[in-house]
Amino acid sequence: MPHEIRFSQQRSIACRRLFAAVVAAGLGCPPSAILHAQSPPVHGYITAVRPPDGFDVNGDHVTTTPETRFGPIGAKNPVSDGPMRDSVQIGAWVEVFGEQDRQAKTVAAKTVLFRDDSDRKLTGLGVIDKVISTAPELEVAADGYRIRVTPGTEIKFPRDVKSAADVYPGLWVLYEGKVGPDGLLVASKARFASTDHGKGKAGKAPGDSTPPAPTPQPPSNGDLAAKGNPPLPSTSSGQTEDQVDDRRKKILFAGDTYWISADQALKSRIRRVGMSLVPDYQKQLPEDDPSKIQFDFVVISEPIHEVHTSSDWEGLILVPAQLAARFRNDDQLAAVLADSIASRLQQRAPAVVDLNRATLAEAAGLGAARLVPLAGLAADSVYTYEYFKHIRVFQEQRWRVALELMAEAGYDPWQAPEAWRLAEPGKLPADTSKLKYPDRSGYQFAILNLVYKKAATADASEGDSTKGDADARK
């Protein structure tokens, strides 16, 4: 994935303190009072439910009593005996107020407030990786959501698409809408965008049964290839993904050289799972199509703290062998690989915007400026952005698209938050149950609870894999 820019916790605290000082000066009260009033002891996503009187929020345990009050965020009078008490579930985002024991990491809750994610207006720009149906209403998988276009949706198509029946995987859609109780995002507006107006859509119709083209050879790695490295892996039409002959010893990535693992079984497993996550429309693109991404999954021997799963602009994805060994099943491995694939798919967004200015220019009201944080377009464009302000949009899009790729490939997306909990530390502790869920896991819990609903479980780390173990999956 591209290098991520994260604000440090110290910087965040400093910003809060500065804000508190400014507000306090205006109100004539100490800054500490503002800080205390603004920040509940615990807030975040519920990661485990501990009946009958408790739940966990990102590593902190919350206890409740019959007197604990529940309500939505912003409620003036939360109550102890209302229906919101039943809203305690994995993936719900809460603010908890009460007595906190920092050493024991517990909070005796007096008030629990829930954020309502079901009625928020959502906006995004994403590639369509599957057309679910075209009639009676158009429904597509894009940007991590199932998006439905209804007769009431305000629609605009590019020149190579005449109607909803002509929509195909590989198109992009700029949308606005809300997610309903069924997990579908009903679009109020939709602007479809093509990556190449000069080409037809042959072979891209929904339901097309043409088998994917053979996996292409990944691009060479410059300096290493010139020094006589063994050829890159290739797959003939008679081979499966785990029969690829990869004799490379090392690989060049971002100016550094990495040693490739000699574990053939692991390399085959990584490549098989990785290629199963690549959308079919990508596999079916002609070799000379500029939208074609040459995905190459490489297992390296470097320690985890030196490089996590990473991808470059050509589709090369590196996976440390030590990292792969942490995962209990292929679903968790798929979560990490899908994240890098999603990142690479996103990097087409700037070109899509540039090719479709006429179609998208009128859509400034949909928040297009926030949707392509790597676009780097002209300063007078409606798509101009502030990178640091919108990097979160870029991250969240990747995190939910990864869930979509997992689900489309038949993996269990609910395994993703647990995979990132295991992947986060440089060194695993003896007791992994003590690990906290990272930020991306919390966001994915919210999307899972919104789009991929399932029967409630007591703990986010519980639940069986839908695909079985590595030996049983192919």
Secondary structure, DSSP 4 states (H G I P E B T S, - for coil): -PPP----HHHHHHHHHHHHHHHHHHHTS-HHHHHHHH--SEEEEEEEE-TTSEEEETTEEEE--TT-EEEETT-SS-BSSSGGGGG--TT-EEEEEEEEETTTTEEEEEEEEE---TT--EEEEEEEEEEEE-SSSEEEEETTEEEEEEEEEEEE--TT--SGGG--TT-EEEEEEEE-TTSEEEEEEEEEE-S-TTS--TT-STT--PPPPPPPPPPP-THHHHTTPPPPP---TT--GGG------EEEETTEEEEBP--HHHHHHHHHHHHHHS-HHHHHS-TT-TT----EEEEE-S-TTT--SEE-TTSEEEEEHHHHTT-SSHHHHHHHHHHHHHHHHHTTHHHHHHHTHHHHGGGGGGTGGGT-TT----TTSTT---HHHHHHHHHHHHHHHHHHHHHHHT--GGGHHHHHHHHSSSS--S-GGGPPP-HHHHHHHHHHHHHS-----SBTT-S--SS--TTT--
